[in-house]
Amino acid sequence: MINELEELIANALRELEMVTQDKELEAWRVRYLGKKSQLTAILRGLADLPMEERRRVGALANRIRAELENSYQQKTQLLREDQLVSAVGAESLDITLPGRLLPGGRLHPITQTIQEIHEIFVSMGFQVMEAPEVEWDYYNFEALNIPQHHPARDSMATLWVDYKNERGERNMLLRTHNTAGDIRAMETMRPPIRVVTTGKVYRYEASDATHVPMFYQIDGFAVDKSITMAELKGTLYEFARRFFGEERKVRFRCDYFPFDEPGVEMAIECGVCGGKGCRLCGDSGWIEILGAGMTHPKVLERGGLDPRVYSSFAFGMGIDRLPMLRYGIDDIRLFYGSDLRFLRQF
Ligand code: DAH
């Protein structure tokens, strides 16, 4: 009987050691501590044993039961800890997993173009300037040698702000061109000045494939003691070469701007037909991209500079046209339509 008990505890402990799951543990408990277990049977049969043996076997059997119960409790605890550890392990962050891709945004094609143009002019010594979009008549027209009733005002269909000064004049507007920034530059800087003013300009016009009431312009302005037409042409040639490519031909022709004397327009060879003439260039082979000129002496005077000492050139260019020419986009409204199918291509 004693041997039987000793064998039993040895087996029970060995088996308990191998248990790894709740189900196995329960089966073990039933087998060794349950009502039908060998140990229970031995304890029940104690009454039939002679006195002396009953005491020895009884003491041993009870000790074994206590030990098995104790071991069972410990094992239960151990299994619970194991489960906790593996649960925490499964939930923890695996920092070696690649992250989920966020949908990437991108810059609007007009913004990209502005940055590219700025890079070119900044490398030539120009600084980027900002000027107000809501402007005074004085800066947009008056100081640029476009007085009241000058016919040049008609060509700039102006959006006026509903505001009158003390003399009852409507003198506030949405700037029609960034040339207004040139006067502001002379008021705040001393020569030599080299600035570009970039941003939105406004014209009271119906939208179509080549017109929108709000578009982007860049105006460049350089003032120094010996600025000549050669500097104007050199700067703009260099810009055209860098933006459109070395091979692109450039043409200057006379033009008229009240704030320039003389004034010119610059055209580049049409990129679609290579100068032969097509629908895009109106069969001329050339596409006009900017107006420019030597600043009129009266404008320099308005800026507080003596035109006998200082000379200056300026140019103004629509920005929207550049990506249109480069990518063959035939409708300017696409830039302002917020259609991602269009915008994602750039
Ligand atoms: N401001 C003119 C326009 O919007 C463009 C222009 C022409 C700007 C000649 C200039 C310039 O600075 O010198 O049509």
Residues whose N, C-alpha, C, O or C-beta is under 5 A from the ligand:
A	BS01	DAH	T176 H177 T179 D219 G220 F257 D260 G291 A292 G293 A314 F315 G316
